[in-house]
Amino acid sequence: MKLNGENRPLEEPVSLLAYLTALGCDPGKVAVEQNGQIVPKAQFASVVLKDTDELEVVSFVGGG
């Protein structure tokens, strides 16, 4: 699988929500694109990632 342009082998299919949590991401504070399509937050638990997927994960950063 590719994550933000970097190859990251995926041992087995896993839900997007579980993958983000394992990365230490707060699912409520990221936007995710899977294979060129935006994934709505409501679908994070039902989307299953495969080793052939390409993900872009963007974190929201606050500041002032």
C-alpha positions as a printed Julia matrix, in Angstrom:
64×3 Matrix{Float64}:
   0.0    0.0    0.0
   1.11   3.58  -0.5
   0.57   6.08   2.31
   1.23   9.69   1.33
   3.47   8.47  -1.5
   5.5    6.08   0.66
   5.32   2.3    0.28
   3.98   0.63   3.41
   3.3   -3.1    3.18
  -0.09  -4.12   4.5
   0.02  -7.62   6.02
  -3.73  -8.2    5.81
  -6.89  -6.24   5.01
  -7.8   -3.81   7.81
 -10.45  -1.16   8.33
  -9.44   2.42   7.65
 -10.44   3.35  11.2
  -8.21   0.66  12.72
  -5.31   1.65  10.44
  -5.55   5.34  11.37
  -5.73   4.45  15.06
  -2.65   2.21  14.74
  -0.79   5.13  13.12
  -1.65   7.29  16.12
  -3.98   9.54  14.13
  -7.13  11.04  15.6
  -9.75   9.98  13.02
 -11.75  13.1   13.8
  -8.88  15.36  12.8
  -7.84  13.92   9.44
  -9.08  13.88   5.87
  -8.49  10.71   3.86
  -8.36  10.05   0.14
  -8.36   6.41  -1.0
  -7.41   5.72  -4.62
  -8.29   9.29  -5.6
 -11.65   9.39  -3.77
 -12.4   11.28  -0.55
 -13.58   8.91   2.2
 -16.35  10.39   4.39
 -15.59  10.08   8.12
 -18.82   8.13   8.59
 -17.34   5.36   6.41
 -13.93   5.04   8.13
 -15.05   1.92  10.04
 -16.57   0.18   7.0
 -13.82   0.89   4.43
 -11.41  -2.05   4.22
  -7.87  -1.29   3.05
  -5.93  -3.63   0.78
  -2.25  -3.76  -0.09
  -2.98  -2.31  -3.56
  -4.58   0.88  -2.19
  -3.11   4.37  -2.31
  -3.95   6.59   0.66
  -3.42  10.27   1.29
  -3.95  11.31   4.9
  -3.97  15.0    5.82
  -4.06  16.2    9.42
  -5.79  19.39  10.46
  -3.57  21.75  12.42
  -4.93  24.64  14.44
  -3.09  27.81  15.1
  -3.32  31.49  15.13
